[in-house]
């Protein structure tokens, strides 16, 4: 396994977006994105490009998590589940 501060951060905190990782690890966003790309190529992480809106402006980033993990289910009612 390829251990970096970014990979260790994702293991501890779960699914995060690239700018959150950069702020938490004090690594430049460019280095974070390059490392995430390399980790994805090695199969260490799963990543996708997402667009979030901040003050009405679209901001693109990479949403990443450790490969093979499933994020916890969101709270609230789920479609197709009968209410008892």
N, CA, C and O atoms as a Tinker XYZ file with bonds, in Angstrom:
   336  protein
     1  N      0.842000   -1.182000    0.000000    73     2
     2  CA     0.000000    0.000000    0.000000    64     1     3
     3  C      0.889000    1.247000    0.000000    63     2     4     5
     4  O      1.922000    1.292000    0.667000    81     3
     5  N      0.474000    2.225000   -0.739000    73     3     6
     6  CA     1.185000    3.485000   -0.900000    64     5     7
     7  C      0.677000    4.454000    0.161000    63     6     8     9
     8  O     -0.441000    4.954000    0.041000    81     7
     9  N      1.483000    4.737000    1.219000    73     7    10
    10  CA     1.010000    5.566000    2.330000    64     9    11
    11  C      1.452000    7.011000    2.143000    63    10    12    13
    12  O      2.641000    7.300000    2.013000    81    11
    13  N      0.489000    7.900000    2.130000    73    11    14
    14  CA     0.734000    9.338000    2.070000    64    13    15
    15  C     -0.123000    9.984000    3.141000    63    14    16    17
    16  O     -1.055000    9.355000    3.641000    81    15
    17  N      0.171000   11.234000    3.509000    73    15    18
    18  CA    -0.714000   11.919000    4.459000    64    17    19
    19  C     -2.145000   11.999000    3.937000    63    18    20    21
    20  O     -3.094000   11.984000    4.721000    81    19
    21  N     -2.304000   12.084000    2.622000    73    19    22
    22  CA    -3.646000   12.166000    2.035000    64    21    23
    23  C     -4.381000   10.840000    2.215000    63    22    24    25
    24  O     -5.551000   10.829000    2.597000    81    23
    25  N     -3.714000    9.740000    1.948000    73    23    26
    26  CA    -4.333000    8.426000    2.101000    64    25    27
    27  C     -4.671000    8.157000    3.571000    63    26    28    29
    28  O     -5.741000    7.632000    3.878000    81    27
    29  N     -3.774000    8.511000    4.456000    73    27    30
    30  CA    -4.041000    8.341000    5.887000    64    29    31
    31  C     -5.218000    9.206000    6.330000    63    30    32    33
    32  O     -6.028000    8.771000    7.149000    81    31
    33  N     -5.323000   10.422000    5.801000    73    31    34
    34  CA    -6.444000   11.307000    6.126000    64    33    35
    35  C     -7.771000   10.699000    5.664000    63    34    36    37
    36  O     -8.758000   10.723000    6.400000    81    35
    37  N     -7.791000   10.158000    4.450000    73    35    38
    38  CA    -9.017000    9.538000    3.943000    64    37    39
    39  C     -9.406000    8.310000    4.759000    63    38    40    41
    40  O    -10.592000    8.063000    4.978000    81    39
    41  N     -8.416000    7.539000    5.212000    73    39    42
    42  CA    -8.720000    6.369000    6.047000    64    41    43
    43  C     -9.361000    6.797000    7.363000    63    42    44    45
    44  O    -10.271000    6.132000    7.858000    81    43
    45  N     -8.891000    7.897000    7.926000    73    43    46
    46  CA    -9.396000    8.348000    9.215000    64    45    47
    47  C    -10.740000    9.057000    9.104000    63    46    48    49
    48  O    -11.604000    8.878000    9.963000    81    47
    49  N    -10.931000    9.870000    8.046000    73    47    50
    50  CA   -12.104000   10.735000    7.963000    64    49    51
    51  C    -13.132000   10.315000    6.918000    63    50    52    53
    52  O    -14.194000   10.930000    6.823000    81    51
    53  N    -12.841000    9.286000    6.138000    73    51    54
    54  CA   -13.811000    8.821000    5.152000    64    53    55
    55  C    -13.833000    9.680000    3.899000    63    54    56    57
    56  O    -12.847000   10.336000    3.564000    81    55
    57  N    -14.956000    9.668000    3.216000    73    55    58
    58  CA   -15.110000   10.356000    1.939000    64    57    59
    59  C    -14.991000   11.870000    2.097000    63    58    60    61
    60  O    -15.688000   12.472000    2.914000    81    59
    61  N    -14.102000   12.479000    1.309000    73    59    62
    62  CA   -13.874000   13.926000    1.369000    64    61    63
    63  C    -13.615000   14.459000   -0.032000    63    62    64    65
    64  O    -13.277000   13.708000   -0.947000    81    63
    65  N    -13.780000   15.767000   -0.182000    73    63    66
    66  CA   -13.500000   16.429000   -1.454000    64    65    67
    67  C    -12.102000   17.032000   -1.398000    63    66    68    69
    68  O    -11.589000   17.315000   -0.316000    81    67
    69  N    -11.491000   17.228000   -2.550000    73    67    70
    70  CA   -10.077000   17.614000   -2.611000    64    69    71
    71  C     -9.731000   18.879000   -1.832000    63    70    72    73
    72  O     -8.677000   18.927000   -1.198000    81    71
    73  N    -10.575000   19.898000   -1.856000    73    71    74
    74  CA   -10.215000   21.126000   -1.139000    64    73    75
    75  C    -10.305000   20.954000    0.375000    63    74    76    77
    76  O     -9.610000   21.649000    1.116000    81    75
    77  N    -11.148000   20.045000    0.840000    73    75    78
    78  CA   -11.195000   19.730000    2.269000    64    77    79
    79  C     -9.913000   19.003000    2.686000    63    78    80    81
    80  O     -9.365000   19.258000    3.758000    81    79
    81  N     -9.450000   18.104000    1.834000    73    79    82
    82  CA    -8.213000   17.376000    2.111000    64    81    83
    83  C     -7.032000   18.340000    2.146000    63    82    84    85
    84  O     -6.184000   18.257000    3.035000    81    83
    85  N     -6.979000   19.257000    1.178000    73    83    86
    86  CA    -5.883000   20.233000    1.106000    64    85    87
    87  C     -5.842000   21.102000    2.356000    63    86    88    89
    88  O     -4.772000   21.345000    2.913000    81    87
    89  N     -7.001000   21.567000    2.794000    73    87    90
    90  CA    -7.055000   22.431000    3.981000    64    89    91
    91  C     -6.651000   21.669000    5.239000    63    90    92    93
    92  O     -5.939000   22.205000    6.088000    81    91
    93  N     -7.098000   20.427000    5.361000    73    91    94
    94  CA    -6.829000   19.644000    6.571000    64    93    95
    95  C     -5.383000   19.166000    6.661000    63    94    96    97
    96  O     -4.828000   19.069000    7.755000    81    95
    97  N     -4.769000   18.866000    5.514000    73    95    98
    98  CA    -3.411000   18.323000    5.523000    64    97    99
    99  C     -2.350000   19.395000    5.285000    63    98   100   101
   100  O     -1.155000   19.115000    5.371000    81    99
   101  N     -2.780000   20.612000    4.988000    73    99   102
   102  CA    -1.870000   21.731000    4.713000    64   101   103
   103  C     -0.963000   21.440000    3.517000    63   102   104   105
   104  O      0.221000   21.776000    3.515000    81   103
   105  N     -1.556000   20.801000    2.494000    73   103   106
   106  CA    -0.867000   20.497000    1.238000    64   105   107
   107  C     -1.571000   21.314000    0.154000    63   106   108   109
   108  O     -2.792000   21.469000    0.191000    81   107
   109  N     -0.815000   21.833000   -0.802000    73   107   110
   110  CA    -1.422000   22.654000   -1.854000    64   109   111
   111  C     -2.447000   21.834000   -2.641000    63   110   112   113
   112  O     -2.319000   20.618000   -2.784000    81   111
   113  N     -3.461000   22.532000   -3.146000    73   111   114
   114  CA    -4.522000   21.849000   -3.887000    64   113   115
   115  C     -3.973000   21.152000   -5.130000    63   114   116   117
   116  O     -4.468000   20.091000   -5.510000    81   115
   117  N     -2.959000   21.732000   -5.764000    73   115   118
   118  CA    -2.348000   21.111000   -6.939000    64   117   119
   119  C     -1.693000   19.788000   -6.571000    63   118   120   121
   120  O     -1.863000   18.792000   -7.274000    81   119
   121  N     -0.945000   19.775000   -5.472000    73   119   122
   122  CA    -0.298000   18.528000   -5.026000    64   121   123
   123  C     -1.324000   17.494000   -4.588000    63   122   124   125
   124  O     -1.148000   16.301000   -4.834000    81   123
   125  N     -2.396000   17.942000   -3.940000    73   123   126
   126  CA    -3.457000   17.020000   -3.526000    64   125   127
   127  C     -4.081000   16.368000   -4.752000    63   126   128   129
   128  O     -4.263000   15.151000   -4.784000    81   127
   129  N     -4.410000   17.166000   -5.758000    73   127   130
   130  CA    -5.038000   16.616000   -6.968000    64   129   131
   131  C     -4.105000   15.661000   -7.707000    63   130   132   133
   132  O     -4.548000   14.622000   -8.195000    81   131
   133  N     -2.826000   15.999000   -7.793000    73   131   134
   134  CA    -1.862000   15.101000   -8.441000    64   133   135
   135  C     -1.744000   13.783000   -7.682000    63   134   136   137
   136  O     -1.714000   12.713000   -8.291000    81   135
   137  N     -1.677000   13.858000   -6.364000    73   135   138
   138  CA    -1.572000   12.649000   -5.544000    64   137   139
   139  C     -2.841000   11.808000   -5.657000    63   138   140   141
   140  O     -2.765000   10.583000   -5.742000    81   139
   141  N     -4.005000   12.454000   -5.657000    73   139   142
   142  CA    -5.265000   11.719000   -5.790000    64   141   143
   143  C     -5.349000   11.016000   -7.141000    63   142   144   145
   144  O     -5.844000    9.893000   -7.227000    81   143
   145  N     -4.872000   11.666000   -8.184000    73   143   146
   146  CA    -4.848000   11.043000   -9.510000    64   145   147
   147  C     -3.956000    9.806000   -9.505000    63   146   148   149
   148  O     -4.331000    8.765000  -10.045000    81   147
   149  N     -2.780000    9.918000   -8.895000    73   147   150
   150  CA    -1.861000    8.775000   -8.811000    64   149   151
   151  C     -2.441000    7.642000   -7.967000    63   150   152   153
   152  O     -2.341000    6.474000   -8.342000    81   151
   153  N     -3.044000    7.983000   -6.831000    73   151   154
   154  CA    -3.650000    6.958000   -5.972000    64   153   155
   155  C     -4.800000    6.253000   -6.684000    63   154   156   157
   156  O     -5.006000    5.053000   -6.502000    81   155
   157  N     -5.543000    6.997000   -7.491000    73   155   158
   158  CA    -6.633000    6.400000   -8.259000    64   157   159
   159  C     -6.095000    5.425000   -9.299000    63   158   160   161
   160  O     -6.653000    4.344000   -9.490000    81   159
   161  N     -5.011000    5.806000   -9.971000    73   159   162
   162  CA    -4.391000    4.919000  -10.964000    64   161   163
   163  C     -3.873000    3.636000  -10.324000    63   162   164   165
   164  O     -3.898000    2.577000  -10.950000    81   163
   165  N     -3.399000    3.727000   -9.069000    73   163   166
   166  CA    -2.903000    2.562000   -8.344000    64   165   167
   167  C     -4.031000    1.707000   -7.764000    63   166   168   169
   168  O     -3.789000    0.601000   -7.281000    81   167
   169  N     -5.266000    2.221000   -7.812000    73   167   170
   170  CA    -6.410000    1.491000   -7.284000    64   169   171
   171  C     -6.580000    1.625000   -5.780000    63   170   172   173
   172  O     -7.336000    0.865000   -5.174000    81   171
   173  N     -5.883000    2.586000   -5.163000    73   171   174
   174  CA    -5.976000    2.786000   -3.718000    64   173   175
   175  C     -7.239000    3.542000   -3.320000    63   174   176   177
   176  O     -7.775000    3.326000   -2.233000    81   175
   177  N     -7.723000    4.436000   -4.202000    73   175   178
   178  CA    -8.906000    5.233000   -3.892000    64   177   179
   179  C     -9.892000    5.177000   -5.049000    63   178   180   181
   180  O     -9.534000    4.835000   -6.176000    81   179
   181  N    -11.133000    5.518000   -4.749000    73   179   182
   182  CA   -12.159000    5.751000   -5.759000    64   181   183
   183  C    -12.384000    7.251000   -5.793000    63   182   184   185
   184  O    -12.436000    7.895000   -4.745000    81   183
   185  N    -12.515000    7.809000   -6.977000    73   183   186
   186  CA   -12.726000    9.250000   -7.074000    64   185   187
   187  C    -13.691000    9.553000   -8.202000    63   186   188   189
   188  O    -13.823000    8.784000   -9.154000    81   187
   189  N    -14.360000   10.682000   -8.078000    73   187   190
   190  CA   -15.221000   11.169000   -9.143000    64   189   191
   191  C    -15.179000   12.689000   -9.122000    63   190   192   193
   192  O    -14.896000   13.303000   -8.093000    81   191
   193  N    -15.462000   13.277000  -10.256000    73   191   194
   194  CA   -15.500000   14.726000  -10.363000    64   193   195
   195  C    -16.909000   15.174000  -10.004000    63   194   196   197
   196  O    -17.886000   14.660000  -10.549000    81   195
   197  N    -17.017000   16.128000   -9.093000    73   195   198
   198  CA   -18.314000   16.642000   -8.663000    64   197   199
   199  C    -18.335000   18.157000   -8.819000    63   198   200   201
   200  O    -17.294000   18.815000   -8.826000    81   199
   201  N    -19.537000   18.689000   -8.944000    73   199   202
   202  CA   -19.722000   20.132000   -8.972000    64   201   203
   203  C    -20.602000   20.496000   -7.790000    63   202   204   205
   204  O    -21.718000   19.996000   -7.647000    81   203
   205  N    -20.086000   21.365000   -6.955000    73   203   206
   206  CA   -20.856000   21.884000   -5.820000    64   205   207
   207  C    -21.030000   23.375000   -6.037000    63   206   208   209
   208  O    -20.253000   23.999000   -6.759000    81   207
   209  N    -22.036000   23.937000   -5.421000    73   207   210
   210  CA   -22.299000   25.355000   -5.594000    64   209   211
   211  C    -22.006000   26.103000   -4.306000    63   210   212   213
   212  O    -22.510000   25.753000   -3.239000    81   211
   213  N    -21.187000   27.135000   -4.419000    73   211   214
   214  CA   -20.833000   27.982000   -3.293000    64   213   215
   215  C    -21.264000   29.407000   -3.632000    63   214   216   217
   216  O    -20.720000   30.020000   -4.550000    81   215
   217  N    -22.234000   29.929000   -2.900000    73   215   218
   218  CA   -22.799000   31.256000   -3.175000    64   217   219
   219  C    -23.305000   31.356000   -4.607000    63   218   220   221
   220  O    -23.151000   32.397000   -5.246000    81   219
   221  N    -23.899000   30.300000   -5.111000    73   219   222
   222  CA   -24.464000   30.296000   -6.455000    64   221   223
   223  C    -23.463000   30.066000   -7.566000    63   222   224   225
   224  O    -23.851000   30.026000   -8.734000    81   223
   225  N    -22.178000   29.913000   -7.244000    73   223   226
   226  CA   -21.151000   29.700000   -8.261000    64   225   227
   227  C    -20.725000   28.232000   -8.244000    63   226   228   229
   228  O    -20.478000   27.672000   -7.176000    81   227
   229  N    -20.637000   27.601000   -9.432000    73   227   230
   230  CA   -20.205000   26.201000   -9.469000    64   229   231
   231  C    -18.718000   26.070000   -9.167000    63   230   232   233
   232  O    -17.896000   26.836000   -9.673000    81   231
   233  N    -18.387000   25.088000   -8.335000    73   231   234
   234  CA   -16.998000   24.791000   -7.988000    64   233   235
   235  C    -16.789000   23.299000   -8.212000    63   234   236   237
   236  O    -17.468000   22.472000   -7.603000    81   235
   237  N    -15.842000   22.956000   -9.091000    73   235   238
   238  CA   -15.566000   21.549000   -9.368000    64   237   239
   239  C    -14.478000   21.024000   -8.442000    63   238   240   241
   240  O    -13.567000   21.757000   -8.056000    81   239
   241  N    -14.582000   19.757000   -8.095000    73   239   242
   242  CA   -13.579000   19.121000   -7.258000    64   241   243
   243  C    -13.635000   17.618000   -7.414000    63   242   244   245
   244  O    -14.510000   17.084000   -8.097000    81   243
   245  N    -12.682000   16.930000   -6.769000    73   243   246
   246  CA   -12.631000   15.473000   -6.791000    64   245   247
   247  C    -13.124000   14.948000   -5.459000    63   246   248   249
   248  O    -12.556000   15.262000   -4.413000    81   247
   249  N    -14.163000   14.164000   -5.492000    73   247   250
   250  CA   -14.678000   13.510000   -4.298000    64   249   251
   251  C    -14.016000   12.139000   -4.215000    63   250   252   253
   252  O    -14.098000   11.353000   -5.159000    81   251
   253  N    -13.357000   11.847000   -3.085000    73   251   254
   254  CA   -12.539000   10.638000   -2.979000    64   253   255
   255  C    -12.854000    9.855000   -1.714000    63   254   256   257
   256  O    -13.286000   10.408000   -0.703000    81   255
   257  N    -12.622000    8.548000   -1.805000    73   255   258
   258  CA   -12.706000    7.664000   -0.645000    64   257   259
   259  C    -11.797000    6.477000   -0.896000    63   258   260   261
   260  O    -11.391000    6.228000   -2.031000    81   259
   261  N    -11.481000    5.751000    0.151000    73   259   262
   262  CA   -10.649000    4.560000    0.033000    64   261   263
   263  C    -11.383000    3.547000   -0.846000    63   262   264   265
   264  O    -12.583000    3.334000   -0.675000    81   263
   265  N    -10.680000    2.930000   -1.774000    73   263   266
   266  CA   -11.288000    1.949000   -2.674000    64   265   267
   267  C    -11.858000    0.784000   -1.874000    63   266   268   269
   268  O    -11.231000    0.284000   -0.940000    81   267
   269  N    -13.057000    0.364000   -2.259000    73   267   270
   270  CA   -13.687000   -0.781000   -1.623000    64   269   271
   271  C    -14.517000   -0.452000   -0.405000    63   270   272   273
   272  O    -15.115000   -1.348000    0.190000    81   271
   273  N    -14.571000    0.825000   -0.014000    73   271   274
   274  CA   -15.402000    1.200000    1.135000    64   273   275
   275  C    -16.721000    1.774000    0.634000    63   274   276   277
   276  O    -16.800000    2.327000   -0.463000    81   275
   277  N    -17.734000    1.633000    1.444000    73   275   278
   278  CA   -19.052000    2.171000    1.112000    64   277   279
   279  C    -19.398000    3.216000    2.161000    63   278   280   281
   280  O    -19.355000    2.930000    3.358000    81   279
   281  N    -19.744000    4.440000    1.718000    73   279   282
   282  CA   -20.105000    5.469000    2.694000    64   281   283
   283  C    -21.356000    5.061000    3.463000    63   282   284   285
   284  O    -22.189000    4.322000    2.937000    81   283
   285  N    -21.502000    5.537000    4.713000    73   283   286
   286  CA   -22.694000    5.197000    5.481000    64   285   287
   287  C    -23.952000    5.763000    4.825000    63   286   288   289
   288  O    -23.912000    6.792000    4.151000    81   287
   289  N    -25.064000    5.070000    5.036000    73   287   290
   290  CA   -26.329000    5.494000    4.459000    64   289   291
   291  C    -26.774000    6.813000    5.079000    63   290   292   293
   292  O    -26.645000    7.015000    6.287000    81   291
   293  N    -27.291000    7.699000    4.256000    73   291   294
   294  CA   -27.767000    8.997000    4.736000    64   293   295
   295  C    -29.006000    8.803000    5.610000    63   294   296   297
   296  O    -29.802000    7.895000    5.369000    81   295
   297  N    -29.168000    9.656000    6.626000    73   295   298
   298  CA   -30.345000    9.530000    7.487000    64   297   299
   299  C    -31.609000    9.935000    6.740000    63   298   300   301
   300  O    -31.553000   10.623000    5.721000    81   299
   301  N    -32.739000    9.499000    7.262000    73   299   302
   302  CA   -34.022000    9.880000    6.681000    64   301   303
   303  C    -34.720000    8.709000    6.004000    63   302   304   305
   304  O    -34.176000    7.608000    5.914000    81   303
   305  N    -35.916000    8.963000    5.538000    73   303   306
   306  CA   -36.711000    7.931000    4.884000    64   305   307
   307  C    -36.116000    7.596000    3.534000    63   306   308   309
   308  O    -35.530000    8.447000    2.865000    81   307
   309  N    -36.274000    6.359000    3.149000    73   307   310
   310  CA   -35.767000    5.873000    1.864000    64   309   311
   311  C    -36.935000    5.493000    0.983000    63   310   312   313
   312  O    -37.931000    4.961000    1.473000    81   311
   313  N    -36.834000    5.759000   -0.325000    73   311   314
   314  CA   -37.936000    5.392000   -1.226000    64   313   315
   315  C    -38.100000    3.881000   -1.293000    63   314   316   317
   316  O    -37.120000    3.136000   -1.284000    81   315
   317  N    -39.334000    3.445000   -1.358000    73   315   318
   318  CA   -39.621000    2.028000   -1.495000    64   317   319
   319  C    -39.617000    1.256000   -0.192000    63   318   320   321
   320  O    -39.890000    0.056000   -0.195000    81   319
   321  N    -39.317000    1.905000    0.919000    73   319   322
   322  CA   -39.326000    1.233000    2.217000    64   321   323
   323  C    -40.639000    1.573000    2.904000    63   322   324   325
   324  O    -40.935000    2.746000    3.129000    81   323
   325  N    -41.430000    0.558000    3.241000    73   323   326
   326  CA   -42.725000    0.848000    3.876000    64   325   327
   327  C    -42.535000    1.453000    5.276000    63   326   328   329
   328  O    -41.655000    1.050000    6.036000    81   327
   329  N    -43.379000    2.415000    5.579000    73   327   330
   330  CA   -43.346000    3.052000    6.897000    64   329   331
   331  C    -44.175000    2.204000    7.849000    63   330   332   333
   332  O    -45.319000    1.869000    7.541000    81   331
   333  N    -43.616000    1.851000    9.003000    73   331   334
   334  CA   -44.336000    1.014000    9.969000    64   333   335
   335  C    -44.756000    1.812000   11.170000    63   334   336
   336  O    -45.374000    1.270000   12.086000    81   335
